[in-house]
């Protein structure tokens, strides 16, 4: 199937009416964060401040006493080991977003801070602190592919061999209209 010339297309390359524009410019548009359902609860997550730590104890007693707190979860990470700063260790659900965030301040958490490596080469050294206690920091590559690599190399005019490093790559969509950040 061939594409039509741009001038003949009905959607691509054509001006489209912004049907939501009047509501947005008048301030009448409703976003997810504008909708307040009866009984709605708001969650907040407590994160570990350490790059590697064992959670020894979480005291949520004061959190549970706070009026408006409806649920507390302290076994967010079943192994009790936080492998990076920012890993979730507890959660709370409350009747308002601010109350949920305030409740996080009332958790008392005792950590056993563990050693860690922040450099790739240091993490691969013998005796380096393990990210996962049950396995080495170095694992075999996980590869999938089709074709004959050796035949591809044999047919190639040039083969470039180099080492490339980059930070962790993860997908990350932009916050939606309901995200209060």
N, C-alpha and C positions, 0 to 999 in steps of 0.2 A: 504494500500500500504506500503510495506516495503522498507526501504532505502537500496541501494546497499552498499557493503563494500567500504570504502573510496578509496581504490586502484583502484576500477572499475569506479569511478565517472569521468566525463569528465570536470567538472568545479570546484566543491568543492575539496579542498585538492590538486589541481593541479596548477602548475605555469601557469600564464596567461601573454601574451605579453602586455606590456604597450605601446599601440599604440600612445599615446600622448607624450611619453618620448622624442623623437627627437626634437619636437617643443619646449618643455619646457626647455631642457638643452641647446638649441641653442638660446633661448631668442626670438623665433619667435611665440610662443603661444599667441593667442589673448584672453584676458579676457574681461569681461563686461566693466571694467573701461577703457579699451584701445579703445573702440568704441566711436567715437565722431560723432553723427548724426547732420546734419545741423538743426539748430533751437532748439537743445536740451537745456532744462533748468534744473537747479539744485536747489533743495530745501534745506532749513534749517529751523529749528524749534526753537523758543524762548521758554525757560522754566522758570517757576516760581522758584525763589530762596528760597521761604518760605514754611514751612511745612503745613501751612493753611493760605489762604489769599483770600480776595475779590479783584478782579481787578476793580479798580475805573475808570481808564483812560489809554488808550494806544494811544500815539501820534506817528503816523507813517510818519509824514510829511517829515522828513529828509530821511527816508528810500526810499520814493517814488521819491525823487529828485536824488538819486544815479543812474548814468548812468549804464545801464545793468540790473537794477531791473525791472522785467516784471510783477510781481504780488505780492500783499501783502494781507494777510488774518489776521484779528484781532478778528474774532468771532469764534476762534478755539473751545473754550469751551463755549457753549451757556449760561450756568448759570452764567458765570463770576466768579465762585468760584474755586480756586485751592485747592485741598484736600491733596496734597503732594508736596514736593520739587521735581521739575523736570516735573511737569505736563505742557503740552503745553499751551501757551497763545497766540501765534502768529506764523505766517509762512511767508516765503518769497521765491520767485522763481527768480533766476537770471541767467545770461549767463555763470557763472563759479562757481564752488564750493566755491572758496575763496571769491568771491564777495557776495555770499549768506551768508556765515558765517560773513563777515565784516558788512553786512547790519543789522544783529542782534544787533550789538553794537549801532546802531542809533535809535532803538526803545526807547521811553521814557515811562515807565510804572509806574503808581502810584498804590500801593497796600494798602489795609487796612489789616494789619497782624492780624490774629485771633489766639485765644488760641487753643492749641492742646494737645493731650495726645500721648505719645510715648510708653507707657506701657499698655499691654493688661488689667491688673487689673484696672489701673487708668481710662482707656477708658470705662470700664463697671460700674464705680461708678455713683451714682445719681448725676446729675448736670455736668457730664463730657462734654467737648466740643463735639458736634456732628460732625461726619464725613460727613453725609448727613443731611441737615437741615430738610428734610421732614420726617425723621424717626429716631427711636432710634438706638443707636450703637449696641444694642442687638436684634437679631432676632431669630426666631425659626429655628432650624436646617433644612437644605434642604436634605432630605434623599430619597433614592430610594432603593428598595430591594425586594428580593423574599424569600420565605420560612417562617418558624415559629421560631422566635428568642427564644421565651420561651421554645419551644420544644428542641431547640439546647442547651440552658443552662441546661435544665433538663437532657439531655443525656451526657453533658460534664463531664469528670472526674475532671477537674480543671477549675475554673473561676478566671481570674485575672482581678482585677479592678484597674485602675491607671489613672492618668492624664498625657497626653503627650502634649508638646508644641514644635512647630517648626516655623521657619520663613515662610513667604509666599512662596508657591511653584508655579512656572509658567514654562511653556514650554519655551525653549529658544534655537533655533537652532543656530549653529555657523554661523558667517558671511560668505557669499558666496564670490567668487572671484571678484565680482564687488563692494564689500564694501570697501570704501577708508580708513577705520579706520586703 
